[in-house]
Amino acid sequence: MTTAAKRIEIQSQKRLGALMRAHFLDLDEASRDPSRRVAWCTSVGPCEILTAMGFDVYFPENHGALLGARRVSHELIPRAVGAGYSAESCSYMTSDIGSTLAGVSPLTDAFGIAGPPKPDLLVYSTNQCREVQDWWNFYGRRDGIPVMGICPPGHLGEVTSEHVAFVSGRMQRMIEEIENKFALRMDYDRLSEVVALSSRASALWGSVLDTAKARPAAMTFFDGAIHMAPVILMRGSQTAIDYYKSLLTELSQRVENGIGAIPDERFRVYWDGMPIWPKVRELAEKFYDLRTVVAASTYCNSWAFDEFDGGDPLDWMARSSIELFINRDENTKQRFLAQMFDRFEIDGAIFHNARTCPNNTNSRFGMPQRIRAELDMPSLVIDGDLSDVRFFSTAQTMTNIEAFVEQLEERQR
């Protein structure tokens, strides 16, 4: 089955490519400039603190995703295994470590640079997983670089003021450690400015994702996996805000003109869990041919925070970092999914069982069965991984997706 209508590409993607190139070239320059400092940070870590204190910030998880998308992770992971890391631990981590040990990086082909920028500081938060702590410590031990981290309370139901105060206090302690280590002083007015910029980009990103509520949806999960880059890599910058304003204008125009990401859209599906980076294109094409839009996802929504409205910027950072879906208990996650199903008028849910990412996998403890029973929501579990293609069967998965869409057809009759 193939759709007859022509796909209309999102034009902003051309601009995104130029932004990404400029971003990584600037990071490369920063790593070679003795007057600048580079910090590595986890993707939903306290990057606003680092930006406010004058660090150029790099996010290694993006490198792990790029290794997966370039389909080289499975060649590099054995290097990390040889250094003592399990092949079934986070494939972002093992492929990134393997990349370093092998002395290769997809950044070379993409942007003409040797690889990730050399860090002066490594900062993490375990709000998404504990593996980042071990990942960052590998580089800390190897290169003698200071490592600082925050370990917030996890598996939360209600997020209380006590939770926020605890994490805010740990952030304040981190600021003091950075000040002492690098002879710096935090400008809290500057921190408020950075947080305001960060939250504005995040709010705009949420509005971008909401364009998929339209019928037909203006974008898909697979589009979101590409266009989410600035809200992660350029948080706290006017560049990210400007990009999402432009993208939102384009997508809003598509909604107004009835232009869908999937021509002749028939079904609307929710994606829970990580992208399968080595197979993003193939999966996108399969859903396109089935005239089924993956309209919303847990993953892309992870960077859509409430906008900062003043007050203590550390409190906003703390609350945003622990209210994440991945950091919540099962009941809270299920309520969130129910809200998303209603919000985007979802017909069925796909759960990605990522072999090396148990923290961002929600299919292992009965969630698909519960949403079928309690919400009458059809679901499909796909086995795979975020980066390691060896855990994914293309033929089996595509057959299962086809059968799942046939189930949706039966329900529609």
C-alpha positions as a Markdown table, in Angstrom:
| # | Residue | x | y | z |
|---|---|---|---|---|
| 1 | Met | 0.0 | 0.0 | 0.0 |
| 2 | Thr | 1.5 | 3.4 | -1.0 |
| 3 | Thr | 0.0 | 6.8 | -0.7 |
| 4 | Ala | -0.6 | 8.5 | -4.0 |
| 5 | Ala | -0.3 | 12.1 | -2.7 |
| 6 | Lys | 3.2 | 13.7 | -2.7 |
| 7 | Arg | 5.0 | 14.3 | 0.5 |
| 8 | Ile | 5.6 | 18.0 | 1.3 |
| 9 | Glu | 8.9 | 18.4 | 3.1 |
| 10 | Ile | 9.3 | 20.8 | 6.1 |
| 11 | Gln | 11.4 | 23.6 | 4.7 |
| 12 | Ser | 12.9 | 24.6 | 8.1 |
| 13 | Gln | 15.0 | 21.5 | 8.0 |
| 14 | Lys | 17.3 | 23.1 | 5.6 |
| 15 | Arg | 18.0 | 25.9 | 8.1 |
| 16 | Leu | 18.4 | 23.4 | 10.8 |
| 17 | Gly | 21.3 | 21.8 | 9.0 |
| 18 | Ala | 23.1 | 25.1 | 8.9 |
| 19 | Leu | 22.5 | 25.8 | 12.6 |
| 20 | Met | 23.8 | 22.4 | 13.5 |
| 21 | Arg | 27.0 | 22.9 | 11.5 |
| 22 | Ala | 27.6 | 26.3 | 13.1 |
| 23 | His | 26.9 | 24.9 | 16.5 |
| 24 | Phe | 29.5 | 22.1 | 16.3 |
| 25 | Leu | 32.1 | 24.2 | 14.5 |
| 26 | Asp | 31.8 | 26.7 | 17.4 |
| 27 | Leu | 32.2 | 24.0 | 20.0 |
| 28 | Asp | 35.3 | 22.7 | 18.1 |
| 29 | Glu | 36.7 | 26.2 | 18.1 |
| 30 | Ala | 35.9 | 26.6 | 21.8 |
| 31 | Ser | 37.8 | 23.4 | 22.7 |
| 32 | Arg | 41.0 | 24.8 | 21.1 |
| 33 | Asp | 40.7 | 28.3 | 22.5 |
| 34 | Pro | 42.4 | 28.6 | 25.9 |
| 35 | Ser | 40.2 | 31.6 | 26.8 |
| 36 | Arg | 37.0 | 29.4 | 26.6 |
| 37 | Arg | 35.8 | 26.5 | 28.7 |
| 38 | Val | 33.8 | 23.5 | 27.6 |
| 39 | Ala | 31.4 | 21.5 | 29.8 |
| 40 | Trp | 29.7 | 18.3 | 29.0 |
| 41 | Cys | 26.2 | 18.0 | 30.3 |
| 42 | Thr | 23.4 | 15.4 | 30.3 |
| 43 | Ser | 20.5 | 16.3 | 28.1 |
| 44 | Val | 18.1 | 17.3 | 30.8 |
| 45 | Gly | 20.9 | 18.3 | 33.2 |
| 46 | Pro | 21.6 | 21.8 | 34.7 |
| 47 | Cys | 23.0 | 23.3 | 31.5 |
| 48 | Glu | 21.6 | 26.7 | 32.3 |
| 49 | Ile | 24.0 | 26.9 | 35.2 |
| 50 | Leu | 26.9 | 26.2 | 32.9 |
| 51 | Thr | 25.8 | 28.6 | 30.2 |
| 52 | Ala | 25.3 | 31.4 | 32.8 |
| 53 | Met | 28.9 | 30.8 | 34.1 |
| 54 | Gly | 30.4 | 31.1 | 30.6 |
| 55 | Phe | 30.9 | 27.5 | 29.6 |
| 56 | Asp | 30.2 | 26.2 | 26.1 |
| 57 | Val | 28.0 | 23.2 | 26.6 |
| 58 | Tyr | 28.2 | 19.9 | 24.7 |
| 59 | Phe | 25.7 | 17.0 | 25.1 |
| 60 | Pro | 27.2 | 13.5 | 24.6 |
| 61 | Glu | 23.9 | 11.8 | 24.4 |
| 62 | Asn | 23.4 | 13.5 | 21.0 |
| 63 | His | 26.7 | 11.9 | 19.9 |
| 64 | Gly | 25.3 | 8.5 | 21.0 |
| 65 | Ala | 22.2 | 9.1 | 18.9 |
| 66 | Leu | 24.3 | 10.2 | 15.9 |
| 67 | Leu | 26.4 | 7.0 | 16.2 |
| 68 | Gly | 23.1 | 5.0 | 16.1 |
| 69 | Ala | 21.7 | 7.0 | 13.2 |
| 70 | Arg | 24.9 | 6.5 | 11.2 |
| 71 | Arg | 24.6 | 2.7 | 11.9 |
| 72 | Val | 28.1 | 2.4 | 13.4 |
| 73 | Ser | 27.3 | 1.7 | 17.0 |
| 74 | His | 27.4 | -2.0 | 16.7 |
| 75 | Glu | 31.0 | -1.7 | 15.3 |
| 76 | Leu | 32.1 | 0.4 | 18.3 |
| 77 | Ile | 30.4 | -1.1 | 21.2 |
| 78 | Pro | 32.8 | -4.1 | 21.4 |
| 79 | Arg | 35.6 | -1.5 | 22.2 |
| 80 | Ala | 33.7 | -0.5 | 25.3 |
| 81 | Val | 33.0 | -4.2 | 26.1 |
| 82 | Gly | 36.7 | -4.8 | 26.0 |
| 83 | Ala | 37.1 | -2.0 | 28.5 |
| 84 | Gly | 34.7 | -3.8 | 30.9 |
| 85 | Tyr | 31.3 | -2.4 | 30.0 |
| 86 | Ser | 28.4 | -4.7 | 29.4 |
| 87 | Ala | 27.1 | -5.0 | 25.9 |
| 88 | Glu | 23.6 | -4.7 | 27.4 |
| 89 | Ser | 24.2 | -1.5 | 29.2 |
| 90 | Cys | 23.2 | 1.9 | 27.6 |
| 91 | Ser | 24.2 | 1.7 | 24.0 |
| 92 | Tyr | 24.6 | 5.5 | 23.9 |
| 93 | Met | 27.2 | 5.1 | 26.6 |
| 94 | Thr | 29.0 | 2.1 | 25.1 |
| 95 | Ser | 29.0 | 3.3 | 21.5 |
| 96 | Asp | 30.3 | 6.8 | 22.7 |
| 97 | Ile | 33.0 | 5.2 | 24.8 |
| 98 | Gly | 33.8 | 2.8 | 21.9 |
| 99 | Ser | 34.0 | 5.8 | 19.5 |
| 100 | Thr | 36.5 | 7.5 | 21.8 |
| 101 | Leu | 38.6 | 4.4 | 22.2 |
| 102 | Ala | 38.6 | 3.8 | 18.4 |
| 103 | Gly | 39.4 | 7.4 | 17.7 |
| 104 | Val | 36.5 | 7.9 | 15.2 |
| 105 | Ser | 33.4 | 10.1 | 15.2 |
| 106 | Pro | 30.5 | 10.8 | 12.8 |
| 107 | Leu | 31.2 | 14.5 | 13.5 |
| 108 | Thr | 34.1 | 14.2 | 11.2 |
| 109 | Asp | 32.0 | 13.3 | 8.1 |
| 110 | Ala | 29.2 | 15.5 | 9.1 |
| 111 | Phe | 31.1 | 18.7 | 10.0 |
| 112 | Gly | 34.7 | 18.1 | 9.2 |
| 113 | Ile | 35.9 | 18.1 | 12.8 |
| 114 | Ala | 38.0 | 15.5 | 14.7 |
| 115 | Gly | 35.2 | 14.7 | 17.2 |
| 116 | Pro | 33.6 | 15.9 | 20.4 |
| 117 | Pro | 35.2 | 19.0 | 22.1 |
| 118 | Lys | 37.6 | 18.3 | 24.9 |
| 119 | Pro | 35.9 | 19.1 | 28.2 |
| 120 | Asp | 37.1 | 21.1 | 31.1 |
| 121 | Leu | 34.1 | 19.9 | 33.3 |
| 122 | Leu | 31.7 | 17.0 | 33.2 |
| 123 | Val | 28.2 | 17.6 | 34.7 |
| 124 | Tyr | 25.3 | 15.1 | 35.0 |
| 125 | Ser | 21.9 | 14.6 | 36.5 |
| 126 | Thr | 20.6 | 11.1 | 37.1 |
| 127 | Asn | 17.0 | 12.3 | 36.5 |
| 128 | Gln | 16.8 | 10.1 | 33.4 |
| 129 | Cys | 19.1 | 7.2 | 34.3 |
| 130 | Arg | 22.1 | 6.3 | 36.5 |
| 131 | Glu | 24.2 | 5.2 | 33.5 |
| 132 | Val | 25.2 | 8.8 | 32.8 |
| 133 | Gln | 27.1 | 8.9 | 36.1 |
| 134 | Asp | 29.2 | 5.9 | 35.0 |
| 135 | Trp | 29.5 | 7.3 | 31.5 |
| 136 | Trp | 30.8 | 10.7 | 32.7 |
| 137 | Asn | 33.1 | 9.0 | 35.2 |
| 138 | Phe | 34.8 | 7.1 | 32.5 |
| 139 | Tyr | 36.0 | 10.3 | 31.0 |
| 140 | Gly | 36.7 | 11.8 | 34.4 |
| 141 | Arg | 39.1 | 9.0 | 35.3 |
| 142 | Arg | 40.6 | 8.6 | 31.8 |
| 143 | Asp | 41.4 | 12.3 | 31.3 |
| 144 | Gly | 41.6 | 13.7 | 34.9 |
| 145 | Ile | 38.6 | 16.0 | 34.4 |
| 146 | Pro | 36.4 | 17.1 | 37.3 |
| 147 | Val | 33.0 | 15.4 | 37.4 |
| 148 | Met | 30.0 | 16.9 | 39.3 |
| 149 | Gly | 26.6 | 15.4 | 39.5 |
| 150 | Ile | 23.1 | 15.7 | 40.9 |
| 151 | Cys | 21.1 | 12.6 | 42.0 |
| 152 | Pro | 17.5 | 13.8 | 42.4 |
| 153 | Pro | 14.8 | 11.6 | 44.0 |
| 154 | Gly | 13.3 | 9.3 | 41.4 |
| 155 | His | 10.1 | 7.3 | 40.6 |
| 156 | Leu | 8.0 | 10.2 | 41.9 |
| 157 | Gly | 4.3 | 10.5 | 42.1 |
| 158 | Glu | 3.4 | 14.0 | 43.3 |
| 159 | Val | 6.4 | 16.4 | 43.0 |
| 160 | Thr | 6.4 | 18.3 | 46.3 |
| 161 | Ser | 8.0 | 21.5 | 47.4 |
| 162 | Glu | 10.4 | 19.4 | 49.5 |
| 163 | His | 11.6 | 17.5 | 46.4 |
| 164 | Val | 12.1 | 20.8 | 44.5 |
| 165 | Ala | 14.0 | 22.4 | 47.5 |
| 166 | Phe | 16.3 | 19.3 | 47.7 |
| 167 | Val | 17.3 | 19.4 | 44.1 |
| 168 | Ser | 17.6 | 23.2 | 44.1 |
| 169 | Gly | 19.9 | 22.9 | 47.1 |
| 170 | Arg | 22.1 | 20.4 | 45.2 |
| 171 | Met | 22.2 | 22.8 | 42.3 |
| 172 | Gln | 23.3 | 25.6 | 44.6 |
| 173 | Arg | 26.0 | 23.3 | 45.9 |
| 174 | Met | 27.2 | 22.6 | 42.4 |
| 175 | Ile | 27.4 | 26.3 | 41.6 |
| 176 | Glu | 29.7 | 26.7 | 44.7 |
| 177 | Glu | 31.9 | 23.8 | 43.6 |
| 178 | Ile | 32.2 | 25.3 | 40.1 |
| 179 | Glu | 33.0 | 28.7 | 41.6 |
| 180 | Asn | 35.8 | 27.2 | 43.7 |
| 181 | Lys | 37.2 | 24.9 | 41.1 |
| 182 | Phe | 37.4 | 27.5 | 38.3 |
| 183 | Ala | 37.7 | 30.8 | 40.2 |
| 184 | Leu | 34.3 | 32.0 | 38.9 |
| 185 | Arg | 31.3 | 33.8 | 40.4 |
| 186 | Met | 27.7 | 33.1 | 39.4 |
| 187 | Asp | 25.8 | 36.1 | 38.1 |
| 188 | Tyr | 22.2 | 35.2 | 39.2 |
| 189 | Asp | 20.7 | 37.9 | 37.0 |
| 190 | Arg | 22.4 | 36.2 | 34.0 |
| 191 | Leu | 21.1 | 32.8 | 35.2 |
| 192 | Ser | 17.6 | 34.2 | 35.2 |
| 193 | Glu | 18.1 | 35.4 | 31.7 |
| 194 | Val | 19.4 | 32.0 | 30.5 |
| 195 | Val | 16.6 | 30.2 | 32.2 |
| 196 | Ala | 14.0 | 32.5 | 30.6 |
| 197 | Leu | 15.6 | 31.9 | 27.2 |
| 198 | Ser | 15.7 | 28.1 | 27.8 |
| 199 | Ser | 12.1 | 27.9 | 29.0 |
| 200 | Arg | 10.8 | 30.1 | 26.1 |
| 201 | Ala | 12.4 | 27.7 | 23.6 |
| 202 | Ser | 10.9 | 24.8 | 25.4 |
| 203 | Ala | 7.5 | 26.3 | 25.4 |
| 204 | Leu | 7.7 | 27.0 | 21.7 |
| 205 | Trp | 8.8 | 23.4 | 21.2 |
| 206 | Gly | 5.7 | 22.3 | 23.0 |
| 207 | Ser | 3.6 | 24.4 | 20.6 |
| 208 | Val | 5.5 | 22.9 | 17.6 |
| 209 | Leu | 4.6 | 19.4 | 18.9 |
| 210 | Asp | 0.9 | 20.5 | 19.3 |
| 211 | Thr | 0.6 | 21.1 | 15.6 |
| 212 | Ala | 0.3 | 17.3 | 15.3 |
| 213 | Lys | -3.1 | 17.6 | 17.1 |
| 214 | Ala | -4.5 | 18.9 | 13.8 |
| 215 | Arg | -6.1 | 16.5 | 11.3 |
| 216 | Pro | -4.1 | 15.9 | 9.2 |
| 217 | Ala | -1.1 | 16.2 | 11.6 |
| 218 | Ala | 1.4 | 18.8 | 10.4 |
| 219 | Met | 4.4 | 16.7 | 11.6 |
| 220 | Thr | 5.2 | 13.3 | 12.9 |
| 221 | Phe | 7.3 | 11.8 | 15.7 |
| 222 | Phe | 10.0 | 11.1 | 13.2 |
| 223 | Asp | 10.0 | 14.8 | 12.2 |
| 224 | Gly | 10.2 | 15.7 | 15.9 |
| 225 | Ala | 13.2 | 13.5 | 16.4 |
| 226 | Ile | 15.1 | 15.7 | 14.0 |
| 227 | His | 13.7 | 19.1 | 14.9 |
| 228 | Met | 14.2 | 18.6 | 18.6 |
| 229 | Ala | 17.9 | 19.2 | 18.3 |
| 230 | Pro | 18.0 | 23.0 | 19.1 |
| 231 | Val | 15.8 | 22.6 | 22.3 |
| 232 | Ile | 18.5 | 20.1 | 23.6 |
| 233 | Leu | 21.8 | 21.4 | 22.1 |
| 234 | Met | 21.1 | 25.2 | 22.1 |
| 235 | Arg | 19.1 | 25.6 | 25.3 |
| 236 | Gly | 19.5 | 29.0 | 26.8 |
| 237 | Ser | 20.1 | 30.7 | 23.5 |
| 238 | Gln | 18.1 | 33.1 | 21.3 |
| 239 | Thr | 19.1 | 30.9 | 18.4 |
| 240 | Ala | 16.8 | 28.1 | 19.6 |
| 241 | Ile | 13.9 | 30.6 | 20.2 |
| 242 | Asp | 14.3 | 32.1 | 16.7 |
| 243 | Tyr | 14.4 | 28.6 | 15.1 |
| 244 | Tyr | 11.2 | 27.4 | 16.8 |
| 245 | Lys | 9.4 | 30.6 | 16.0 |
| 246 | Ser | 10.1 | 30.1 | 12.4 |
| 247 | Leu | 9.3 | 26.4 | 12.5 |
| 248 | Leu | 6.0 | 27.1 | 14.3 |
| 249 | Thr | 5.0 | 29.6 | 11.7 |
| 250 | Glu | 5.7 | 27.1 | 8.9 |
| 251 | Leu | 3.8 | 24.3 | 10.7 |
| 252 | Ser | 0.9 | 26.6 | 11.6 |
| 253 | Gln | 0.6 | 27.5 | 7.9 |
| 254 | Arg | 0.5 | 23.8 | 7.0 |
| 255 | Val | -2.3 | 23.3 | 9.5 |
| 256 | Glu | -4.3 | 26.3 | 8.1 |
| 257 | Asn | -3.8 | 24.9 | 4.6 |
| 258 | Gly | -4.7 | 21.3 | 5.5 |
| 259 | Ile | -1.2 | 20.0 | 4.6 |
| 260 | Gly | -0.4 | 16.8 | 6.5 |
| 261 | Ala | 2.8 | 15.0 | 7.1 |
| 262 | Ile | 1.0 | 11.9 | 6.0 |
| 263 | Pro | -1.2 | 12.5 | 2.9 |
| 264 | Asp | -4.6 | 10.9 | 3.3 |
| 265 | Glu | -4.0 | 10.2 | 7.0 |
| 266 | Arg | -6.0 | 7.3 | 8.3 |
| 267 | Phe | -4.8 | 6.5 | 11.8 |
| 268 | Arg | -3.0 | 8.3 | 14.6 |
| 269 | Val | -0.5 | 6.4 | 16.7 |
| 270 | Tyr | 1.5 | 7.2 | 19.9 |
| 271 | Trp | 5.1 | 6.2 | 20.3 |
| 272 | Asp | 6.4 | 5.5 | 23.8 |
| 273 | Gly | 10.1 | 5.1 | 24.5 |
| 274 | Met | 13.3 | 5.9 | 22.6 |
| 275 | Pro | 13.6 | 6.3 | 18.8 |
| 276 | Ile | 15.3 | 3.4 | 17.0 |
| 277 | Trp | 17.9 | 5.7 | 15.5 |
| 278 | Pro | 19.4 | 3.2 | 13.0 |
| 279 | Lys | 15.9 | 2.6 | 11.6 |
| 280 | Val | 14.2 | 5.9 | 11.8 |
| 281 | Arg | 14.0 | 6.4 | 8.1 |
| 282 | Glu | 12.7 | 2.9 | 7.4 |
| 283 | Leu | 10.1 | 3.2 | 10.1 |
| 284 | Ala | 9.0 | 6.6 | 8.9 |
| 285 | Glu | 8.6 | 5.3 | 5.4 |
| 286 | Lys | 6.6 | 2.2 | 6.6 |
| 287 | Phe | 4.1 | 4.4 | 8.5 |
| 288 | Tyr | 3.9 | 6.8 | 5.6 |
| 289 | Asp | 3.0 | 3.9 | 3.2 |
| 290 | Leu | 0.4 | 2.7 | 5.8 |
| 291 | Arg | -1.1 | 6.2 | 5.9 |
| 292 | Thr | -0.6 | 6.2 | 9.7 |
| 293 | Val | 0.8 | 9.2 | 11.5 |
| 294 | Val | 2.9 | 8.8 | 14.6 |
| 295 | Ala | 1.3 | 11.9 | 16.0 |
| 296 | Ala | 2.9 | 12.2 | 19.5 |
| 297 | Ser | 5.6 | 10.6 | 21.7 |
| 298 | Thr | 6.8 | 10.5 | 25.2 |
| 299 | Tyr | 10.4 | 11.1 | 24.0 |
| 300 | Cys | 9.9 | 14.4 | 22.1 |
| 301 | Asn | 7.7 | 15.7 | 24.8 |
| 302 | Ser | 10.5 | 15.3 | 27.4 |
| 303 | Trp | 11.9 | 18.8 | 26.5 |
| 304 | Ala | 8.5 | 20.6 | 26.6 |
| 305 | Phe | 8.6 | 22.4 | 29.9 |
| 306 | Asp | 6.4 | 25.1 | 31.4 |
| 307 | Glu | 7.7 | 28.6 | 30.8 |
| 308 | Phe | 9.6 | 30.4 | 33.5 |
| 309 | Asp | 7.6 | 33.2 | 35.0 |
| 310 | Gly | 10.1 | 34.7 | 37.3 |
| 311 | Gly | 11.2 | 33.9 | 40.8 |
| 312 | Asp | 14.1 | 31.6 | 41.7 |
| 313 | Pro | 15.6 | 30.2 | 38.5 |
| 314 | Leu | 17.0 | 27.2 | 40.4 |
| 315 | Asp | 13.5 | 26.3 | 41.5 |
| 316 | Trp | 12.3 | 26.3 | 37.9 |
| 317 | Met | 15.3 | 24.2 | 36.9 |
| 318 | Ala | 14.8 | 21.8 | 39.8 |
| 319 | Arg | 11.1 | 21.3 | 39.2 |
| 320 | Ser | 11.5 | 20.9 | 35.4 |
| 321 | Ser | 14.3 | 18.3 | 35.9 |
| 322 | Ile | 12.2 | 16.0 | 38.2 |
| 323 | Glu | 8.8 | 16.4 | 36.7 |
| 324 | Leu | 10.0 | 14.5 | 33.6 |
| 325 | Phe | 8.0 | 11.5 | 32.6 |
| 326 | Ile | 11.0 | 9.2 | 32.9 |
| 327 | Asn | 11.4 | 10.2 | 36.6 |
| 328 | Arg | 7.8 | 9.4 | 37.6 |
| 329 | Asp | 6.1 | 6.4 | 39.1 |
| 330 | Glu | 3.9 | 4.0 | 37.1 |
| 331 | Asn | 0.5 | 5.6 | 38.1 |
| 332 | Thr | 1.7 | 9.1 | 37.0 |
| 333 | Lys | 3.1 | 7.7 | 33.8 |
| 334 | Gln | -0.2 | 6.0 | 33.0 |
| 335 | Arg | -2.2 | 9.1 | 33.7 |
| 336 | Phe | 0.1 | 11.1 | 31.4 |
| 337 | Leu | -0.3 | 8.6 | 28.6 |
| 338 | Ala | -4.1 | 8.7 | 29.0 |
| 339 | Gln | -4.0 | 12.5 | 28.7 |
| 340 | Met | -1.8 | 12.4 | 25.6 |
| 341 | Phe | -4.1 | 9.8 | 23.9 |
| 342 | Asp | -7.0 | 12.1 | 24.4 |
| 343 | Arg | -5.1 | 15.3 | 23.4 |
| 344 | Phe | -3.9 | 13.9 | 20.1 |
| 345 | Glu | -6.9 | 11.6 | 19.4 |
| 346 | Ile | -4.8 | 8.5 | 19.3 |
| 347 | Asp | -6.0 | 5.2 | 17.8 |
| 348 | Gly | -3.2 | 3.0 | 19.0 |
| 349 | Ala | 0.0 | 3.0 | 21.0 |
| 350 | Ile | 3.4 | 1.5 | 20.1 |
| 351 | Phe | 5.8 | 0.7 | 22.9 |
| 352 | His | 9.5 | 0.4 | 22.1 |
| 353 | Asn | 11.2 | -2.2 | 24.3 |
| 354 | Ala | 14.7 | -0.8 | 24.1 |
| 355 | Arg | 17.1 | -3.6 | 25.0 |
| 356 | Thr | 19.8 | -1.4 | 26.6 |
| 357 | Cys | 17.5 | 1.4 | 27.9 |
| 358 | Pro | 15.3 | 0.0 | 30.7 |
| 359 | Asn | 14.8 | 3.4 | 32.2 |
| 360 | Asn | 13.0 | 4.7 | 29.1 |
| 361 | Thr | 11.2 | 1.5 | 28.4 |
| 362 | Asn | 7.6 | 1.2 | 29.7 |
| 363 | Ser | 6.5 | -2.1 | 28.3 |
| 364 | Arg | 8.1 | -4.4 | 30.8 |
| 365 | Phe | 5.8 | -4.2 | 33.8 |
| 366 | Gly | 2.3 | -4.4 | 32.3 |
| 367 | Met | 1.7 | -0.9 | 31.0 |
| 368 | Pro | 0.5 | -2.0 | 27.5 |
| 369 | Gln | -1.9 | -4.5 | 29.0 |
| 370 | Arg | -3.2 | -1.9 | 31.5 |
| 371 | Ile | -3.9 | 0.7 | 28.8 |
| 372 | Arg | -5.7 | -1.9 | 26.7 |
| 373 | Ala | -7.8 | -3.0 | 29.7 |
| 374 | Glu | -8.5 | 0.4 | 31.2 |
| 375 | Leu | -8.4 | 2.7 | 28.3 |
| 376 | Asp | -9.4 | 0.4 | 25.5 |
| 377 | Met | -6.3 | 1.4 | 23.6 |
| 378 | Pro | -4.8 | -1.1 | 21.2 |
| 379 | Ser | -1.0 | -1.5 | 21.7 |
| 380 | Leu | 2.0 | -3.1 | 20.1 |
| 381 | Val | 5.4 | -3.7 | 21.6 |
| 382 | Ile | 8.4 | -3.4 | 19.3 |
| 383 | Asp | 11.7 | -5.0 | 20.3 |
| 384 | Gly | 14.8 | -3.0 | 19.5 |
| 385 | Asp | 17.3 | -0.5 | 20.8 |
| 386 | Leu | 18.1 | 3.1 | 20.6 |
| 387 | Ser | 21.5 | 2.6 | 18.9 |
| 388 | Asp | 22.5 | -1.0 | 18.7 |
| 389 | Val | 20.9 | -2.4 | 15.5 |
| 390 | Arg | 21.8 | -6.0 | 16.5 |
| 391 | Phe | 18.7 | -6.0 | 18.8 |
| 392 | Phe | 16.3 | -5.1 | 16.0 |
| 393 | Ser | 14.7 | -7.4 | 13.3 |
| 394 | Thr | 13.5 | -5.3 | 10.4 |
| 395 | Ala | 11.4 | -8.0 | 8.8 |
| 396 | Gln | 9.6 | -9.0 | 12.0 |
| 397 | Thr | 9.0 | -5.4 | 13.1 |
| 398 | Met | 7.6 | -4.3 | 9.8 |
| 399 | Thr | 5.3 | -7.3 | 9.7 |
| 400 | Asn | 4.1 | -6.6 | 13.2 |
| 401 | Ile | 3.4 | -3.0 | 12.3 |
| 402 | Glu | 1.4 | -4.0 | 9.3 |
| 403 | Ala | -0.7 | -6.4 | 11.4 |
| 404 | Phe | -1.2 | -3.7 | 14.1 |
| 405 | Val | -2.6 | -1.3 | 11.5 |
| 406 | Glu | -4.9 | -4.0 | 10.2 |
| 407 | Gln | -6.2 | -4.3 | 13.8 |
| 408 | Leu | -6.9 | -0.6 | 13.7 |
| 409 | Glu | -8.7 | -1.1 | 10.4 |
| 410 | Glu | -10.9 | -3.8 | 12.0 |
| 411 | Arg | -11.8 | -1.5 | 14.9 |
| 412 | Gln | -12.8 | 1.2 | 12.5 |
| 413 | Arg | -15.3 | -1.0 | 10.6 |
